[in-house]
């Protein structure tokens, strides 16, 4: 899908590309974005950034977004959920973390 949107952005003008992205975005349930961050820990002045996070761009009626970012050898996972999804966001995040921990245990074991 990434390459399709890149080609569309190159070939189509802004108006047509925006309409295409709106149409695709209206069909999404969730979006996941993985961003490789800096390999070293970052600082703002003398303050170490211990938790780096970003929000997944939401388009159309997409109600859930998961962000994955690395920094200094650590992985941070974020979750954003529209209140209109009708589920408890804490429960979804908890189950997501349980699944990640289960995968980690299987890989490390």
MODA-V612183 format. One record per residue. RES is the residue in three letters. SS is DSSP state (2 for helix, 1 for strand, 0 for the rest). BURIAL is # if it has 9 or more other ideal C-beta (glycine too) atoms within 8 Angstrom, else .. Layout:
res=<RES RES>
ss=<SS SS>
burial=<BURIAL BURIAL>
//
This chain:
res=<UNK UNK UNK UNK UNK UNK UNK UNK UNK UNK UNK UNK UNK UNK UNK UNK UNK UNK UNK UNK UNK UNK UNK UNK UNK UNK UNK UNK UNK UNK UNK UNK UNK UNK UNK UNK UNK UNK UNK UNK UNK UNK UNK UNK UNK UNK UNK UNK UNK UNK UNK UNK UNK UNK UNK UNK UNK UNK UNK UNK UNK UNK UNK UNK UNK UNK UNK UNK UNK UNK UNK UNK UNK UNK UNK UNK UNK UNK UNK UNK UNK UNK UNK UNK UNK UNK UNK UNK UNK UNK UNK UNK UNK UNK UNK UNK UNK UNK UNK UNK UNK UNK UNK UNK UNK UNK UNK UNK UNK>
ss=<0 2 2 2 2 2 2 2 2 2 2 0 0 2 2 2 2 2 2 2 2 2 2 2 2 0 0 0 0 1 1 1 1 1 1 1 0 0 0 0 0 0 1 1 0 0 1 1 0 0 0 0 0 0 0 0 0 0 0 0 0 0 0 1 1 1 1 1 1 1 1 0 0 1 1 1 1 1 1 1 1 0 2 2 2 0 0 0 2 2 2 2 2 2 2 2 2 2 2 2 2 2 2 2 2 2 2 2 0>
burial=<. . . . # . . # . . . # . . . . # . . # # # . # # . . # . # # # # . # . . . . . . # . . . . . . # . . # . # . # . # # # . # # # # # # # # # # # . . . # # # # # # . . . # . . . # . . # # . . # # . . # . . . . . . . . .>
//
